[in-house]
Amino acid sequence: MTQTTKVSPEIQPQKRPKVSEQSIQCWAHSQTGKRCTAQVSSREGEPIPIPYCERHLNSGDGALKVVHHPFFGKALVARYDLPAKYRMAYWGKRGRCSTCDVEDRAISYYPPNKITGSNIDPKIPGGRTLKRHNYNGVLNPGGTGDVIQYAACPGPNEKQNMRSTFQYFGLRNGDLGGLEFVTLVPVPKNTQLLHWYGSGWWEERGIKRADVGTKRYPAPLRDAPVKKKRRREVEDDDGTLAKVDLKELTKSIDVEWARRHDQSDQDQKSA
């Protein structure tokens, strides 16, 4: 019997919607890799809606899969190979932030400009609208079909393979809001999707970071640190300066010292 190997579908990165578009194509893909053809329009008068149709708001993007993690509850993995710059939207109900003593997966909400739909504003110092004056509560994914909430934070030996772009969706004081995420590198099938929570997240909850990768659901690892050779400038016989490896220099000195010591012993014996 011939054994067939499943080939991952070829997924094309989606484009970020523009405020000038009356409707946008849903970002989600099916579990077999087909792009959803549904069109999404403004829900509350927002400049750019959360780019998922009603079906995928409830079920989540089929390109992603929520799985059981042996140590940390749930994790988010790629259902099939994903390309770099694949776009995803975290979304939730806008409201007040809960205290740190209860589990929550909320993200601070900074609504985009209601005219441009962007979080970039050259008139504001720093260029972004992510300032205290623009804070508008948090987005809480509890009780929704959002799956990005299960993306873990990389541990000490791991690195993120997705990040937020600080492009928000929604309307100030609206009911719903979202935040764009994008993959930084190609993500192989069953690999965990990770993004940095920020050092304060751990400190505020009194939790120690730990690696989250498993054999079945691996996580991208940080590059091994490259040890730099200790070098210093020494003067050559001709008076010029040359950079040398201290380790090699020390080894050469030790060898020369041993040679001279042996020679000294021989001279004493012959005397």
C-alpha positions, -999 to +999 in steps of 0.1 A: +000+000+000+014+034-010+017+058+019+006+093+011+021+124+028-001+153+035+012+185+020+005+218+038-016+242+017+002+272+003-010+302+023-006+338+011-002+366+036-032+389+038-032+426+032-040+451+060-075+466+052-077+503+044-103+528+057-113+536+021-126+500+016-164+497+021-159+460+030-129+437+034-123+401+029-122+380+060-087+371+071-094+336+082-087+303+064-105+270+066-089+240+083-079+228+048-062+261+040-088+279+019-092+316+024-126+327+036-145+347+009-170+364+032-169+402+033-168+422+065-183+456+070-183+481+098-203+469+128-204+500+150-194+528+127-157+520+132-133+530+104-119+494+101-137+465+115-122+434+131-113+415+099-132+384+107-167+374+095-193+364+121-185+328+115-148+331+122-154+355+151-172+326+168-149+297+156-115+314+152-092+312+122-090+276+109-052+281+102-047+281+140-055+254+165-060+255+203-044+224+219-040+211+254-006+219+270+007+194+295+018+221+320+001+254+311-035+247+302-039+256+266-016+266+237-020+280+202-003+262+173-002+264+135-026+239+120-004+238+089+027+257+077+022+294+079+042+320+060+059+350+075+037+381+077+005+360+082-020+383+098-042+374+128-065+395+149-069+393+187-103+406+197-126+409+227-153+429+245-142+464+256-144+470+294-125+476+326-093+459+335-095+431+361-071+429+390-040+408+387-051+382+412-076+367+387-068+350+355-073+372+325-062+374+289-071+410+283-051+435+264-051+473+268-071+490+242-060+522+223-087+529+196-074+540+162-081+574+147-118+574+138-111+591+105-079+574+093-084+541+111-047+542+120-028+543+153-001+565+137-005+602+143+024+625+134+010+653+155+015+633+187+050+630+202+064+596+193+041+593+163+017+568+179-017+573+196-007+548+222-006+574+249-023+577+283-048+601+269-060+575+243-064+545+267-099+532+265-101+502+288-091+466+279-103+441+254-114+409+272-117+378+250-135+358+277-166+342+264-157+349+228-144+328+199-110+345+200-081+321+198-051+345+199-056+347+236-040+312+239-007+323+223+019+318+250+049+339+260+083+325+251+104+312+280+140+321+288+154+299+261+128+306+235+118+335+212+086+350+198+075+342+163+046+366+162+041+401+175+014+428+177+017+456+152-001+481+174-028+485+147-061+484+166-096+479+153-128+493+166-142+525+179-137+545+211-162+534+237-175+508+214-185+473+224-158+453+205-122+459+196-093+441+181-055+442+177-035+430+147-008+404+151+016+391+124+040+362+122+077+372+121+090+341+104+075+310+087+058+289+113+059+251+107+029+229+114+022+222+151+047+248+162+035+271+190+027+307+183+044+329+209+046+366+216+062+386+243+039+396+272+063+421+287+084+417+319+058+436+340+032+409+332+052+383+351+063+405+380+027+418+387+014+382+390+044+368+409+049+341+382+083+328+371+088+325+333+094+290+320+100+274+286+067+263+270+079+241+241+071+204+241+081+175+218+047+175+202+043+213+201+078+228+199+086+264+204+112+285+185+145+285+204+168+315+209+201+314+191+230+301+212+251+330+224+283+333+205+314+335+228+335+364+217+373+357+219+391+380+243+415+400+223+440+427+231+466+448+213+503+438+217+534+452+202+551+432+175+589+430+171+588+458+145+569+481+169+535+478+152+503+469+171+485+437+164+453+423+178+458+388+192+436+361+209+443+362+246+437+325+250+462+317+222+486+342+235+485+327+270+489+292+256+520+303+236+535+319+267+530+288+287+546+266+261+576+290+258+579+292+297+579+253+298+606+252+271+628+276+289+623+258+322+634+225+306+664+242+290+674+257+324+672+222+340+694+208+313+720+236+316+722+230+354+728+193+350+754+198+324+772+223+347 
